[in-house]
Amino acid sequence: MTANEAVENTKDEVKESLSILQRLTAPFKDSEFWVGVFMNVVWSLMIIIAALIIIKILQTMIKKVFNIGNKNKNLSAKKRDETLVELLRNISIYAVWFIAITAIFDIFGVPIRGLLAGAGIIGLAVGFGAQSLVKDVITGFFILFENQFSVGDYVKINSSGSLIAEGTILSLGLRSTRVKSITGEITILPNGSIMEVVNYSMSNIIAVSEIPVNTDDDIDEAMKSLEELFAEMPNHYHELVAPPEILGVDDISYGVSTIKVIAECLPNQHYGIERAIRKDAKKHLEENGFKKPLQQMVLNQHIK
């Protein structure tokens, strides 16, 4: 290649570059282009302001809905409502901003359909890989929303017919629940594994006690004496809703008559009341001259 040819090639390349540059910069020299950009920016700002206003309105509405009757709720119910309020507020923020950003992209001519299709494919793949996580979160939301149990409740949790945890609820979240057993172990359960719940703390519960009495004593007199004791027990035990009730003689065997007693008490207080009834009944019967119940065994020997 001669020097002249090289110069000509260079000139052609420079001309082509200048032509490309002119085509790229031509829209910026057009006043209509800048008017369009200005209007797009104005519309985008209006969408952002509208999104902020809508978020504020939604958050206020959510808070007001959960504050209805809040004064009459206990501490665990208030904690549940706070968790739900925070969750719904976050969901509303994400939803509003997603719509706002989509609208802004559409104003500037960004192909939204392609982006949404790609995001949908990615979301589907992530969803298949995190099915258990999604299940845990959804189940946790409904546990909170339906108030199935709260922090401090004593529960028994079953899954597929088998017991997986029993104890006091330490914490309750959207992902998992922590249960502390009576012996101190802490079980962390994914909410998706919770199928059946027996809650001992939602309503008053019945304490059942058995009082042994010597069969040599008069059963009617023993029950009458116990009724006098039980009539005064609510004055000494605030856990009792009503005086214990004697159902009658439940069993007679080996020199001992068993009197069954039931008592309505506050939620999750039945174990302590059962022990208190047995202790006070034993002390009362002994102080009023009734014999100690002693089991007797009869041995029959056959001599051939």
C-alpha positions in Angstrom: 0.0 0.0 0.0 1.3 3.4 -1.1 1.4 6.5 1.1 -1.4 8.1 -0.8 -3.6 5.1 -0.4 -2.9 5.0 3.4 -3.8 8.7 3.6 -7.1 8.1 1.7 -8.0 5.2 4.0 -7.4 7.4 7.0 -9.6 10.1 5.6 -12.4 7.7 5.0 -12.2 6.3 8.5 -12.3 9.8 10.0 -15.3 10.7 7.9 -17.1 7.6 9.0 -16.4 8.3 12.6 -17.6 11.8 12.3 -20.7 10.6 10.6 -21.5 8.2 13.4 -20.8 10.9 16.0 -23.1 13.3 14.3 -25.9 10.7 14.2 -25.4 10.0 18.0 -25.4 13.7 18.9 -28.2 14.8 16.6 -31.0 14.1 19.1 -29.3 16.2 21.8 -29.3 19.2 19.4 -33.0 18.9 18.9 -35.1 21.1 21.3 -38.0 18.6 21.2 -35.7 15.9 22.6 -34.9 18.0 25.7 -38.6 18.9 26.1 -39.4 15.2 26.0 -36.7 14.4 28.6 -37.9 17.3 30.8 -41.5 16.0 30.6 -40.4 12.4 31.4 -38.4 13.7 34.4 -41.5 15.7 35.6 -43.7 12.7 35.2 -41.2 10.5 37.1 -41.0 13.0 40.0 -44.8 13.1 40.1 -44.9 9.2 40.2 -42.4 9.2 43.1 -44.3 11.8 45.0 -47.6 9.9 44.5 -45.8 6.7 45.6 -44.7 8.4 48.8 -48.2 9.7 49.5 -49.8 6.3 48.9 -47.2 4.5 51.1 -48.0 7.0 53.9 -51.7 6.5 53.6 -51.4 2.7 53.5 -49.1 2.6 56.6 -51.5 4.9 58.5 -54.5 2.7 57.5 -52.7 -0.5 58.6 -51.7 1.0 61.9 -55.2 2.2 62.6 -56.8 -1.2 61.7 -54.6 -3.0 64.2 -55.0 -0.3 66.9 -58.7 -0.9 67.1 -59.4 -2.3 70.6 -55.6 -2.3 71.3 -56.2 -1.2 74.9 -58.1 -4.4 75.8 -55.4 -6.7 74.4 -52.8 -8.5 76.5 -49.0 -8.2 75.9 -48.7 -11.2 73.6 -51.5 -10.0 71.4 -49.9 -6.6 71.2 -46.6 -8.2 70.1 -48.4 -10.2 67.5 -50.1 -7.1 66.1 -46.8 -5.2 66.0 -45.3 -8.1 64.0 -48.2 -8.1 61.6 -48.2 -4.3 61.2 -44.4 -4.3 60.4 -44.9 -7.2 57.9 -47.8 -5.5 56.1 -46.1 -2.2 56.0 -43.0 -3.7 54.4 -45.2 -5.5 51.8 -47.0 -2.3 51.0 -43.7 -0.4 50.5 -42.3 -3.1 48.2 -45.5 -3.3 46.2 -45.9 0.5 45.7 -42.3 1.0 44.7 -42.3 -1.9 42.3 -45.3 -0.4 40.5 -43.7 3.1 40.6 -40.4 2.0 39.2 -42.2 -0.1 36.5 -44.1 3.0 35.5 -41.0 5.2 35.3 -39.2 2.6 33.1 -42.1 2.6 30.8 -42.1 6.4 30.5 -38.4 6.3 29.5 -39.1 3.6 26.9 -37.3 0.8 28.7 -38.8 -2.6 27.6 -40.6 -3.6 30.7 -42.0 -6.9 29.3 -38.6 -8.3 28.7 -37.4 -7.3 32.2 -40.5 -8.8 33.8 -40.2 -12.0 31.8 -36.6 -12.4 32.9 -37.5 -11.6 36.5 -40.3 -14.1 36.3 -38.0 -16.9 35.2 -35.5 -16.0 37.9 -38.3 -15.8 40.5 -39.7 -19.2 39.4 -36.2 -20.8 39.7 -35.7 -19.3 43.1 -39.2 -20.4 44.2 -38.5 -24.0 43.3 -35.3 -23.9 45.2 -36.9 -22.3 48.3 -40.3 -24.0 48.5 -39.8 -24.9 52.2 -38.8 -21.2 53.0 -41.9 -19.9 51.3 -44.1 -22.5 53.1 -42.5 -21.5 56.5 -43.2 -17.8 55.9 -46.8 -18.3 54.7 -47.5 -20.6 57.6 -45.9 -18.1 60.1 -48.0 -15.3 58.7 -51.3 -17.2 59.2 -50.2 -18.3 62.7 -49.7 -14.7 63.6 -52.8 -13.4 61.8 -55.1 -16.1 63.3 -53.5 -15.8 66.8 -53.1 -19.6 67.1 -50.6 -19.1 69.9 -48.5 -16.3 71.3 -45.2 -15.8 73.2 -45.7 -17.3 76.7 -48.4 -19.8 75.8 -48.0 -23.4 76.8 -48.6 -25.6 73.7 -48.3 -29.1 72.4 -47.3 -29.2 68.7 -47.9 -32.3 66.5 -47.0 -33.1 63.0 -48.5 -36.1 61.1 -49.8 -37.5 64.3 -46.5 -37.5 66.2 -45.5 -35.1 69.0 -42.6 -32.8 67.9 -42.6 -30.2 70.8 -44.3 -29.4 74.0 -43.6 -26.4 76.2 -43.7 -22.6 76.4 -43.4 -20.4 73.3 -40.2 -18.4 73.6 -40.4 -16.6 70.3 -42.6 -16.6 67.2 -41.5 -15.3 63.9 -42.4 -15.7 60.2 -39.7 -18.3 59.6 -39.6 -20.4 62.8 -40.9 -20.9 66.3 -38.9 -21.6 69.5 -40.5 -23.8 72.2 -38.9 -24.4 75.6 -39.8 -27.6 77.3 -40.5 -28.0 81.1 -37.0 -29.5 81.5 -35.3 -26.6 79.7 -34.6 -27.9 76.2 -35.3 -25.4 73.4 -36.8 -26.8 70.2 -36.6 -24.6 67.0 -39.4 -25.5 64.6 -39.8 -24.3 61.0 -43.3 -23.0 60.8 -44.1 -25.2 57.8 -43.7 -28.3 60.0 -46.5 -27.2 62.5 -49.7 -29.1 61.7 -51.7 -29.4 64.9 -51.5 -27.2 67.9 -53.0 -27.8 71.4 -52.9 -24.5 73.2 -53.3 -24.7 77.0 -53.2 -20.9 77.5 -56.1 -19.6 75.5 -58.9 -20.3 78.0 -59.5 -21.5 81.6 -58.5 -25.1 82.3 -59.7 -27.8 84.6 -57.4 -29.2 87.3 -58.2 -32.8 88.2 -57.0 -34.2 91.6 -57.6 -37.5 93.4 -57.8 -37.5 97.2 -57.2 -40.8 99.0 -59.3 -41.5 102.1 -59.2 -44.5 104.5 -62.1 -46.8 103.8 -62.6 -47.2 107.6 -63.7 -43.5 107.7 -67.2 -42.3 106.7 -66.9 -41.2 103.1 -69.8 -38.8 103.3 -68.3 -37.0 106.3 -64.9 -36.8 104.6 -66.5 -35.2 101.5 -68.5 -32.8 103.6 -65.4 -31.8 105.4 -63.5 -31.3 102.1 -66.3 -29.1 100.8 -65.8 -26.7 103.7 -62.1 -26.6 102.9 -62.7 -26.1 99.1 -65.1 -23.2 99.7 -62.3 -21.2 101.2 -59.5 -22.1 98.7 -60.3 -19.3 96.2 -59.4 -16.8 98.9 -55.9 -18.3 99.2 -55.2 -19.2 95.5 -55.9 -16.4 92.9 -55.4 -19.0 90.2 -58.7 -20.6 91.1 -61.8 -19.3 89.1 -64.3 -21.1 91.3 -64.1 -23.4 94.4 -63.1 -27.0 93.6 -66.0 -29.4 93.0 -66.2 -33.0 94.4 -67.4 -35.4 91.8 -67.6 -38.4 94.1 -65.8 -41.7 94.9 -63.8 -42.7 91.8 -62.2 -45.9 93.1 -62.1 -48.2 96.1 -59.2 -50.6 96.4 -56.8 -52.0 99.0 -58.3 -50.1 101.9 -58.3 -46.7 100.1 -61.2 -44.7 98.7 -60.3 -42.3 96.0 -62.3 -39.0 95.8 -62.1 -37.2 92.5 -62.0 -33.4 92.6 -62.1 -30.9 89.7 -61.4 -27.2 89.8 -61.6 -24.5 87.1 -58.5 -22.3 87.1 -56.7 -19.8 85.0 -54.9 -20.9 81.8 -51.8 -23.0 82.4 -52.2 -23.0 86.2 -53.7 -26.5 86.6 -50.6 -28.3 87.6 -50.0 -26.1 90.6 -53.6 -26.2 91.6 -53.7 -30.0 91.5 -50.7 -30.1 93.8 -52.3 -27.5 96.1 -55.6 -29.4 96.4 -53.8 -32.7 97.3 -51.6 -31.0 99.9 -54.4 -29.0 101.6 -56.8 -31.9 101.5 -54.4 -34.2 103.2 -53.5 -31.7 105.9 -57.2 -30.9 106.4 -58.3 -34.5 106.8 -55.6 -35.3 109.3 -56.4 -32.2 111.3 -60.1 -33.2 111.5 -59.4 -36.7 112.8 -59.6 -38.8 109.7 -57.2 -41.7 109.4 -54.3 -41.8 107.1 -55.0 -43.9 104.0 -52.9 -47.0 104.1 -53.0 -49.5 101.4 -53.7 -53.0 102.5 -52.8 -56.2 100.8 -54.7 -59.5 101.5 -52.6 -62.6 101.0 -54.5 -65.9 100.6 -52.5 -69.1 101.0 -53.9 -72.4 100.0 -52.4 -75.3 101.9 -52.7 -78.6 100.2 
